[in-house]
Amino acid sequence: MEPPTGHDQNTDQIAYWNGPSGQRWTDRQQAQDTVLAPVSDILIDRAKAGAGERIVDVGCGCGATTIALAQKVGPAGHVFGIDVSAPMLGRARQRAPNGLPVDFELADATVYPFEPGSADLLVSRFGVMFFAEPALSFANMRRALRPSGRLAFACWREPRDNPWLMVPLQAVYKHAPKPPRPGPDDPGPFSFASEQRVVGILSAAGFTAIKMERCDLSLDIATGRGLEAAVEAATGIGPASRALNGQPPDVIAAATHSIREMLAPFASGPAVPLAASIWIVTARSP
Protein backbone atom coordinates (compact mmCIF):
# COMPACT_ATOMS: atom_id res chain seq x y z
CA MET A 1 0.00 0.00 0.00
CA GLU A 2 1.39 3.40 -1.01
CA PRO A 3 1.87 6.10 1.67
CA PRO A 4 -0.83 8.78 1.61
CA THR A 5 -0.50 12.21 0.11
CA GLY A 6 -0.52 14.77 2.90
CA HIS A 7 0.37 18.31 3.86
CA ASP A 8 3.75 19.27 2.40
CA GLN A 9 5.31 19.87 5.83
CA ASN A 10 4.20 16.45 7.13
CA THR A 11 6.21 14.59 4.47
CA ASP A 12 8.98 13.53 6.86
CA GLN A 13 6.54 12.10 9.38
CA ILE A 14 4.63 10.25 6.66
CA ALA A 15 7.89 8.71 5.43
CA TYR A 16 8.91 7.78 9.00
CA TRP A 17 5.67 5.98 9.83
CA ASN A 18 5.66 4.13 6.49
CA GLY A 19 9.29 3.01 6.76
CA PRO A 20 11.09 0.56 9.06
CA SER A 21 9.96 2.42 12.19
CA GLY A 22 6.29 2.08 11.32
CA GLN A 23 6.83 -1.62 10.65
CA ARG A 24 8.57 -2.07 14.01
CA TRP A 25 5.61 -0.48 15.80
CA THR A 26 3.30 -2.80 13.85
CA ASP A 27 5.35 -5.86 14.74
CA ARG A 28 5.25 -4.89 18.41
CA GLN A 29 1.55 -4.00 18.42
CA GLN A 30 0.46 -6.50 21.04
CA ALA A 31 3.23 -5.61 23.50
CA GLN A 32 2.75 -1.87 23.02
CA ASP A 33 -0.99 -2.08 23.52
CA THR A 34 -0.32 -3.94 26.78
CA VAL A 35 2.19 -1.32 27.95
CA LEU A 36 -0.13 1.56 27.05
CA ALA A 37 -3.35 -0.04 28.32
CA PRO A 38 -3.42 2.23 31.42
CA VAL A 39 -3.32 5.26 29.12
CA SER A 40 -6.08 3.89 26.90
CA ASP A 41 -8.26 3.18 29.93
CA ILE A 42 -7.94 6.75 31.24
CA LEU A 43 -8.48 8.31 27.82
CA ILE A 44 -11.58 6.27 27.07
CA ASP A 45 -12.97 7.06 30.52
CA ARG A 46 -12.47 10.81 30.00
CA ALA A 47 -13.80 10.73 26.42
CA LYS A 48 -17.15 9.47 27.71
CA ALA A 49 -18.19 7.89 24.43
CA GLY A 50 -21.88 7.07 24.43
CA ALA A 51 -24.03 4.56 22.59
CA GLY A 52 -24.82 5.68 19.06
CA GLU A 53 -22.10 8.35 18.89
CA ARG A 54 -19.92 8.96 15.85
CA ILE A 55 -16.20 9.25 16.63
CA VAL A 56 -13.02 10.10 14.74
CA ASP A 57 -9.86 8.43 16.12
CA VAL A 58 -6.89 10.50 14.93
CA GLY A 59 -3.54 8.76 14.53
CA CYS A 60 -5.27 5.50 15.35
CA GLY A 61 -2.22 3.36 14.61
CA CYS A 62 -2.91 -0.34 14.99
CA GLY A 63 -6.48 0.32 16.12
CA ALA A 64 -6.54 -0.41 19.86
CA THR A 65 -8.53 2.69 20.79
CA THR A 66 -10.63 2.57 17.63
CA ILE A 67 -11.82 -0.93 18.45
CA ALA A 68 -12.41 -0.15 22.13
CA LEU A 69 -14.44 2.97 21.24
CA ALA A 70 -16.49 1.05 18.67
CA GLN A 71 -17.44 -1.41 21.38
CA LYS A 72 -18.60 1.57 23.47
CA VAL A 73 -20.78 3.18 20.79
CA GLY A 74 -22.37 -0.09 19.71
CA PRO A 75 -24.09 -0.92 16.42
CA ALA A 76 -25.90 2.41 16.26
CA GLY A 77 -22.62 4.33 16.40
CA HIS A 78 -19.51 4.45 14.26
CA VAL A 79 -15.75 5.03 14.71
CA PHE A 80 -13.56 6.31 11.90
CA GLY A 81 -9.84 5.66 12.38
CA ILE A 82 -7.40 7.78 10.39
CA ASP A 83 -3.61 7.41 10.22
CA VAL A 84 -0.71 8.03 7.83
CA SER A 85 0.94 4.63 8.47
CA ALA A 86 0.04 1.93 5.96
CA PRO A 87 1.58 -0.94 7.96
CA MET A 88 -0.15 0.09 11.17
CA LEU A 89 -3.53 0.51 9.47
CA GLY A 90 -3.07 -2.89 7.86
CA ARG A 91 -2.80 -4.39 11.34
CA ALA A 92 -5.81 -2.37 12.54
CA ARG A 93 -7.96 -3.77 9.74
CA GLN A 94 -6.81 -7.31 10.54
CA ARG A 95 -7.70 -6.90 14.21
CA ALA A 96 -11.14 -5.31 13.91
CA PRO A 97 -13.84 -7.93 14.56
CA ASN A 98 -16.36 -8.53 11.81
CA GLY A 99 -19.49 -6.45 12.25
CA LEU A 100 -17.86 -3.82 14.43
CA PRO A 101 -18.91 -0.29 13.35
CA VAL A 102 -15.44 0.88 12.27
CA ASP A 103 -13.74 2.14 9.14
CA PHE A 104 -10.10 3.01 8.62
CA GLU A 105 -8.60 5.56 6.24
CA LEU A 106 -4.97 5.99 5.18
CA ALA A 107 -4.74 9.79 5.15
CA ASP A 108 -3.25 12.90 6.74
CA ALA A 109 -5.77 14.49 9.10
CA THR A 110 -4.30 17.92 8.28
CA VAL A 111 -5.81 17.85 4.80
CA TYR A 112 -8.38 15.04 4.86
CA PRO A 113 -11.83 16.27 3.68
CA PHE A 114 -13.84 15.33 6.76
CA GLU A 115 -17.61 15.51 6.37
CA PRO A 116 -18.52 18.75 8.20
CA GLY A 117 -20.46 18.30 11.43
CA SER A 118 -20.47 14.52 11.14
CA ALA A 119 -18.83 13.55 14.45
CA ASP A 120 -19.69 13.85 18.12
CA LEU A 121 -16.16 13.25 19.34
CA LEU A 122 -12.52 13.47 18.24
CA VAL A 123 -10.15 11.15 20.14
CA SER A 124 -6.42 10.44 19.94
CA ARG A 125 -3.93 8.38 21.92
CA PHE A 126 -0.56 9.96 21.12
CA GLY A 127 -1.51 10.65 17.52
CA VAL A 128 -1.58 14.45 17.39
CA MET A 129 1.96 15.49 18.42
CA PHE A 130 3.50 14.95 15.00
CA PHE A 131 1.85 17.64 12.87
CA ALA A 132 4.15 20.33 11.46
CA GLU A 133 1.42 22.97 11.75
CA PRO A 134 -0.81 21.63 14.53
CA ALA A 135 -3.20 24.61 14.65
CA LEU A 136 -3.96 24.04 10.96
CA SER A 137 -4.40 20.31 11.56
CA PHE A 138 -6.75 20.80 14.52
CA ALA A 139 -8.77 23.41 12.62
CA ASN A 140 -9.33 20.88 9.85
CA MET A 141 -10.25 18.14 12.32
CA ARG A 142 -12.64 20.47 14.15
CA ARG A 143 -14.68 20.79 10.96
CA ALA A 144 -15.67 17.16 11.45
CA LEU A 145 -17.34 17.98 14.78
CA ARG A 146 -20.94 18.99 15.21
CA PRO A 147 -21.59 22.14 17.28
CA SER A 148 -20.60 21.42 20.90
CA GLY A 149 -18.75 18.31 19.72
CA ARG A 150 -15.98 17.07 22.02
CA LEU A 151 -12.23 16.57 21.79
CA ALA A 152 -10.21 14.25 24.05
CA PHE A 153 -6.61 13.20 23.56
CA ALA A 154 -3.58 11.91 25.44
CA CYS A 155 -0.09 13.37 25.02
CA TRP A 156 3.17 12.99 26.92
CA ARG A 157 4.30 15.51 29.50
CA GLU A 158 7.96 16.55 29.84
CA PRO A 159 10.73 13.97 29.26
CA ARG A 160 11.85 14.28 32.90
CA ASP A 161 8.36 13.13 33.94
CA ASN A 162 8.66 9.98 31.80
CA PRO A 163 11.49 7.78 33.12
CA TRP A 164 10.00 4.80 31.26
CA LEU A 165 11.35 6.41 28.09
CA MET A 166 14.30 8.39 29.43
CA VAL A 167 16.05 5.77 31.59
CA PRO A 168 16.89 3.55 28.58
CA LEU A 169 17.81 6.62 26.52
CA GLN A 170 20.28 7.86 29.14
CA ALA A 171 21.89 4.43 29.09
CA VAL A 172 22.31 4.67 25.32
CA TYR A 173 23.90 8.11 25.62
CA LYS A 174 26.81 6.53 27.49
CA HIS A 175 27.82 4.94 24.17
CA ALA A 176 26.13 6.74 21.27
CA PRO A 177 26.20 10.48 20.52
CA LYS A 178 23.20 12.57 21.37
CA PRO A 179 21.30 13.67 18.26
CA PRO A 180 20.50 17.36 17.82
CA ARG A 181 17.87 18.40 20.35
CA PRO A 182 14.55 19.14 18.61
CA GLY A 183 13.06 22.58 18.96
CA PRO A 184 10.14 22.97 21.37
CA ASP A 185 7.69 23.26 18.46
CA ASP A 186 9.17 20.48 16.32
CA PRO A 187 6.94 17.42 15.79
CA GLY A 188 7.74 14.60 18.18
CA PRO A 189 6.53 12.66 21.22
CA PHE A 190 7.09 15.56 23.65
CA SER A 191 5.98 18.43 21.43
CA PHE A 192 2.72 18.85 23.42
CA ALA A 193 4.37 18.76 26.85
CA SER A 194 3.83 22.50 27.35
CA GLU A 195 0.38 23.31 28.69
CA GLN A 196 0.66 26.86 27.36
CA ARG A 197 1.52 25.65 23.86
CA VAL A 198 -1.35 23.15 23.71
CA VAL A 199 -3.90 25.70 24.89
CA GLY A 200 -2.59 28.16 22.30
CA ILE A 201 -2.83 25.63 19.46
CA LEU A 202 -6.36 24.55 20.32
CA SER A 203 -7.54 28.11 20.82
CA ALA A 204 -6.11 29.11 17.43
CA ALA A 205 -7.95 26.14 15.89
CA GLY A 206 -11.26 27.38 17.32
CA PHE A 207 -11.74 25.07 20.31
CA THR A 208 -13.17 26.27 23.61
CA ALA A 209 -13.50 24.92 27.18
CA ILE A 210 -9.92 23.60 27.00
CA LYS A 211 -8.82 21.58 30.03
CA MET A 212 -5.62 19.67 30.73
CA GLU A 213 -5.47 16.99 33.41
CA ARG A 214 -2.14 15.62 34.60
CA CYS A 215 -2.19 11.85 35.01
CA ASP A 216 0.81 10.05 36.54
CA LEU A 217 1.12 6.37 35.75
CA SER A 218 3.32 3.32 36.15
CA LEU A 219 3.97 1.41 32.91
CA ASP A 220 5.38 -2.12 32.88
CA ILE A 221 7.71 -2.06 29.89
CA ALA A 222 8.35 -5.80 30.35
CA THR A 223 4.63 -6.62 29.98
CA GLY A 224 5.03 -9.20 32.73
CA ARG A 225 7.77 -11.09 30.86
CA GLY A 226 10.87 -10.13 32.83
CA LEU A 227 13.95 -7.96 32.51
CA GLU A 228 15.08 -9.26 29.11
CA ALA A 229 11.69 -8.40 27.63
CA ALA A 230 12.06 -4.88 28.99
CA VAL A 231 15.50 -4.55 27.38
CA GLU A 232 14.11 -5.85 24.10
CA ALA A 233 11.28 -3.33 24.26
CA ALA A 234 13.62 -0.41 24.96
CA THR A 235 15.91 -1.30 22.05
CA GLY A 236 13.04 -2.15 19.70
CA ILE A 237 11.10 1.10 19.52
CA GLY A 238 11.06 4.52 21.15
CA PRO A 239 13.78 7.11 21.86
CA ALA A 240 16.50 4.62 22.81
CA SER A 241 15.89 2.64 19.65
CA ARG A 242 16.08 5.79 17.51
CA ALA A 243 19.34 6.82 19.18
CA LEU A 244 20.85 3.41 18.32
CA ASN A 245 19.70 3.48 14.71
CA GLY A 246 22.71 3.21 12.41
CA GLN A 247 25.22 2.62 15.21
CA PRO A 248 27.85 -0.14 14.78
CA PRO A 249 27.27 -3.54 16.44
CA ASP A 250 29.78 -2.94 19.25
CA VAL A 251 28.03 0.28 20.27
CA ILE A 252 24.63 -1.40 20.16
CA ALA A 253 25.94 -4.29 22.30
CA ALA A 254 27.48 -1.95 24.87
CA ALA A 255 24.36 0.23 25.02
CA THR A 256 22.14 -2.82 25.42
CA HIS A 257 24.27 -3.94 28.36
CA SER A 258 23.93 -0.49 29.95
CA ILE A 259 20.16 -0.50 29.43
CA ARG A 260 19.98 -3.85 31.21
CA GLU A 261 22.03 -2.51 34.13
CA MET A 262 19.89 0.63 34.46
CA LEU A 263 16.58 -1.24 34.25
CA ALA A 264 17.52 -4.04 36.67
CA PRO A 265 16.84 -2.01 39.86
CA PHE A 266 13.27 -1.38 38.66
CA ALA A 267 12.48 -5.08 38.19
CA SER A 268 9.80 -6.49 40.46
CA GLY A 269 9.33 -10.16 39.71
CA PRO A 270 8.40 -10.46 36.02
CA ALA A 271 7.43 -6.77 35.81
CA VAL A 272 9.66 -3.76 35.16
CA PRO A 273 7.44 -0.80 36.07
CA LEU A 274 8.63 2.76 35.46
CA ALA A 275 6.97 6.11 36.00
CA ALA A 276 5.16 7.90 33.18
CA SER A 277 3.14 11.10 32.97
CA ILE A 278 0.58 12.30 30.43
CA TRP A 279 -1.85 15.10 29.80
CA ILE A 280 -5.46 14.23 29.11
CA VAL A 281 -6.65 17.18 27.06
CA THR A 282 -10.35 17.89 26.57
CA ALA A 283 -12.09 20.68 24.68
CA ARG A 284 -15.23 21.53 22.72
CA SER A 285 -16.13 22.90 19.33
CA PRO A 286 -18.34 26.01 19.68
C-alpha positions as CSV (number, residue, x, y, z in Angstrom):
1,M,0.0,0.0,0.0
2,E,1.4,3.4,-1.0
3,P,1.9,6.1,1.7
4,P,-0.8,8.8,1.6
5,T,-0.5,12.2,0.1
6,G,-0.5,14.8,2.9
7,H,0.4,18.3,3.9
8,D,3.8,19.3,2.4
9,Q,5.3,19.9,5.8
10,N,4.2,16.5,7.1
11,T,6.2,14.6,4.5
12,D,9.0,13.5,6.9
13,Q,6.5,12.1,9.4
14,I,4.6,10.2,6.7
15,A,7.9,8.7,5.4
16,Y,8.9,7.8,9.0
17,W,5.7,6.0,9.8
18,N,5.7,4.1,6.5
19,G,9.3,3.0,6.8
20,P,11.1,0.6,9.1
21,S,10.0,2.4,12.2
22,G,6.3,2.1,11.3
23,Q,6.8,-1.6,10.6
24,R,8.6,-2.1,14.0
25,W,5.6,-0.5,15.8
26,T,3.3,-2.8,13.9
27,D,5.3,-5.9,14.7
28,R,5.2,-4.9,18.4
29,Q,1.6,-4.0,18.4
30,Q,0.5,-6.5,21.0
31,A,3.2,-5.6,23.5
32,Q,2.8,-1.9,23.0
33,D,-1.0,-2.1,23.5
34,T,-0.3,-3.9,26.8
35,V,2.2,-1.3,28.0
36,L,-0.1,1.6,27.1
37,A,-3.4,0.0,28.3
38,P,-3.4,2.2,31.4
39,V,-3.3,5.3,29.1
40,S,-6.1,3.9,26.9
41,D,-8.3,3.2,29.9
42,I,-7.9,6.7,31.2
43,L,-8.5,8.3,27.8
44,I,-11.6,6.3,27.1
45,D,-13.0,7.1,30.5
46,R,-12.5,10.8,30.0
47,A,-13.8,10.7,26.4
48,K,-17.2,9.5,27.7
49,A,-18.2,7.9,24.4
50,G,-21.9,7.1,24.4
51,A,-24.0,4.6,22.6
52,G,-24.8,5.7,19.1
53,E,-22.1,8.4,18.9
54,R,-19.9,9.0,15.9
55,I,-16.2,9.3,16.6
56,V,-13.0,10.1,14.7
57,D,-9.9,8.4,16.1
58,V,-6.9,10.5,14.9
59,G,-3.5,8.8,14.5
60,C,-5.3,5.5,15.3
61,G,-2.2,3.4,14.6
62,C,-2.9,-0.3,15.0
63,G,-6.5,0.3,16.1
64,A,-6.5,-0.4,19.9
65,T,-8.5,2.7,20.8
66,T,-10.6,2.6,17.6
67,I,-11.8,-0.9,18.4
68,A,-12.4,-0.1,22.1
69,L,-14.4,3.0,21.2
70,A,-16.5,1.0,18.7
71,Q,-17.4,-1.4,21.4
72,K,-18.6,1.6,23.5
73,V,-20.8,3.2,20.8
74,G,-22.4,-0.1,19.7
75,P,-24.1,-0.9,16.4
76,A,-25.9,2.4,16.3
77,G,-22.6,4.3,16.4
78,H,-19.5,4.5,14.3
79,V,-15.8,5.0,14.7
80,F,-13.6,6.3,11.9
81,G,-9.8,5.7,12.4
82,I,-7.4,7.8,10.4
83,D,-3.6,7.4,10.2
84,V,-0.7,8.0,7.8
85,S,0.9,4.6,8.5
86,A,0.0,1.9,6.0
87,P,1.6,-0.9,8.0
88,M,-0.2,0.1,11.2
89,L,-3.5,0.5,9.5
90,G,-3.1,-2.9,7.9
91,R,-2.8,-4.4,11.3
92,A,-5.8,-2.4,12.5
93,R,-8.0,-3.8,9.7
94,Q,-6.8,-7.3,10.5
95,R,-7.7,-6.9,14.2
96,A,-11.1,-5.3,13.9
97,P,-13.8,-7.9,14.6
98,N,-16.4,-8.5,11.8
99,G,-19.5,-6.4,12.2
100,L,-17.9,-3.8,14.4
101,P,-18.9,-0.3,13.3
102,V,-15.4,0.9,12.3
103,D,-13.7,2.1,9.1
104,F,-10.1,3.0,8.6
105,E,-8.6,5.6,6.2
106,L,-5.0,6.0,5.2
107,A,-4.7,9.8,5.2
108,D,-3.3,12.9,6.7
109,A,-5.8,14.5,9.1
110,T,-4.3,17.9,8.3
111,V,-5.8,17.9,4.8
112,Y,-8.4,15.0,4.9
113,P,-11.8,16.3,3.7
114,F,-13.8,15.3,6.8
115,E,-17.6,15.5,6.4
116,P,-18.5,18.7,8.2
117,G,-20.5,18.3,11.4
118,S,-20.5,14.5,11.1
119,A,-18.8,13.6,14.4
120,D,-19.7,13.8,18.1
121,L,-16.2,13.3,19.3
122,L,-12.5,13.5,18.2
123,V,-10.1,11.2,20.1
124,S,-6.4,10.4,19.9
125,R,-3.9,8.4,21.9
126,F,-0.6,10.0,21.1
127,G,-1.5,10.6,17.5
128,V,-1.6,14.4,17.4
129,M,2.0,15.5,18.4
130,F,3.5,15.0,15.0
131,F,1.8,17.6,12.9
132,A,4.2,20.3,11.5
133,E,1.4,23.0,11.8
134,P,-0.8,21.6,14.5
135,A,-3.2,24.6,14.6
136,L,-4.0,24.0,11.0
137,S,-4.4,20.3,11.6
138,F,-6.8,20.8,14.5
139,A,-8.8,23.4,12.6
140,N,-9.3,20.9,9.8
141,M,-10.3,18.1,12.3
142,R,-12.6,20.5,14.1
143,R,-14.7,20.8,11.0
144,A,-15.7,17.2,11.4
145,L,-17.3,18.0,14.8
146,R,-20.9,19.0,15.2
147,P,-21.6,22.1,17.3
148,S,-20.6,21.4,20.9
149,G,-18.7,18.3,19.7
150,R,-16.0,17.1,22.0
151,L,-12.2,16.6,21.8
152,A,-10.2,14.3,24.0
153,F,-6.6,13.2,23.6
154,A,-3.6,11.9,25.4
155,C,-0.1,13.4,25.0
156,W,3.2,13.0,26.9
157,R,4.3,15.5,29.5
158,E,8.0,16.6,29.8
159,P,10.7,14.0,29.3
160,R,11.8,14.3,32.9
161,D,8.4,13.1,33.9
162,N,8.7,10.0,31.8
163,P,11.5,7.8,33.1
164,W,10.0,4.8,31.3
165,L,11.4,6.4,28.1
166,M,14.3,8.4,29.4
167,V,16.1,5.8,31.6
168,P,16.9,3.5,28.6
169,L,17.8,6.6,26.5
170,Q,20.3,7.9,29.1
171,A,21.9,4.4,29.1
172,V,22.3,4.7,25.3
173,Y,23.9,8.1,25.6
174,K,26.8,6.5,27.5
175,H,27.8,4.9,24.2
176,A,26.1,6.7,21.3
177,P,26.2,10.5,20.5
178,K,23.2,12.6,21.4
179,P,21.3,13.7,18.3
180,P,20.5,17.4,17.8
181,R,17.9,18.4,20.3
182,P,14.6,19.1,18.6
183,G,13.1,22.6,19.0
184,P,10.1,23.0,21.4
185,D,7.7,23.3,18.5
186,D,9.2,20.5,16.3
187,P,6.9,17.4,15.8
188,G,7.7,14.6,18.2
189,P,6.5,12.7,21.2
190,F,7.1,15.6,23.6
191,S,6.0,18.4,21.4
192,F,2.7,18.8,23.4
193,A,4.4,18.8,26.9
194,S,3.8,22.5,27.4
195,E,0.4,23.3,28.7
196,Q,0.7,26.9,27.4
197,R,1.5,25.6,23.9
198,V,-1.4,23.1,23.7
199,V,-3.9,25.7,24.9
200,G,-2.6,28.2,22.3
201,I,-2.8,25.6,19.5
202,L,-6.4,24.6,20.3
203,S,-7.5,28.1,20.8
204,A,-6.1,29.1,17.4
205,A,-7.9,26.1,15.9
206,G,-11.3,27.4,17.3
207,F,-11.7,25.1,20.3
208,T,-13.2,26.3,23.6
209,A,-13.5,24.9,27.2
210,I,-9.9,23.6,27.0
211,K,-8.8,21.6,30.0
212,M,-5.6,19.7,30.7
213,E,-5.5,17.0,33.4
214,R,-2.1,15.6,34.6
215,C,-2.2,11.8,35.0
216,D,0.8,10.1,36.5
217,L,1.1,6.4,35.7
218,S,3.3,3.3,36.1
219,L,4.0,1.4,32.9
220,D,5.4,-2.1,32.9
221,I,7.7,-2.1,29.9
222,A,8.3,-5.8,30.3
223,T,4.6,-6.6,30.0
224,G,5.0,-9.2,32.7
225,R,7.8,-11.1,30.9
226,G,10.9,-10.1,32.8
227,L,14.0,-8.0,32.5
228,E,15.1,-9.3,29.1
229,A,11.7,-8.4,27.6
230,A,12.1,-4.9,29.0
231,V,15.5,-4.5,27.4
232,E,14.1,-5.8,24.1
233,A,11.3,-3.3,24.3
234,A,13.6,-0.4,25.0
235,T,15.9,-1.3,22.1
236,G,13.0,-2.2,19.7
237,I,11.1,1.1,19.5
238,G,11.1,4.5,21.2
239,P,13.8,7.1,21.9
240,A,16.5,4.6,22.8
241,S,15.9,2.6,19.6
242,R,16.1,5.8,17.5
243,A,19.3,6.8,19.2
244,L,20.8,3.4,18.3
245,N,19.7,3.5,14.7
246,G,22.7,3.2,12.4
247,Q,25.2,2.6,15.2
248,P,27.8,-0.1,14.8
249,P,27.3,-3.5,16.4
250,D,29.8,-2.9,19.2
251,V,28.0,0.3,20.3
252,I,24.6,-1.4,20.2
253,A,25.9,-4.3,22.3
254,A,27.5,-1.9,24.9
255,A,24.4,0.2,25.0
256,T,22.1,-2.8,25.4
257,H,24.3,-3.9,28.4
258,S,23.9,-0.5,30.0
259,I,20.2,-0.5,29.4
260,R,20.0,-3.9,31.2
261,E,22.0,-2.5,34.1
262,M,19.9,0.6,34.5
263,L,16.6,-1.2,34.3
264,A,17.5,-4.0,36.7
265,P,16.8,-2.0,39.9
266,F,13.3,-1.4,38.7
267,A,12.5,-5.1,38.2
268,S,9.8,-6.5,40.5
269,G,9.3,-10.2,39.7
270,P,8.4,-10.5,36.0
271,A,7.4,-6.8,35.8
272,V,9.7,-3.8,35.2
273,P,7.4,-0.8,36.1
274,L,8.6,2.8,35.5
275,A,7.0,6.1,36.0
276,A,5.2,7.9,33.2
277,S,3.1,11.1,33.0
278,I,0.6,12.3,30.4
279,W,-1.8,15.1,29.8
280,I,-5.5,14.2,29.1
281,V,-6.7,17.2,27.1
282,T,-10.3,17.9,26.6
283,A,-12.1,20.7,24.7
284,R,-15.2,21.5,22.7
285,S,-16.1,22.9,19.3
286,P,-18.3,26.0,19.7
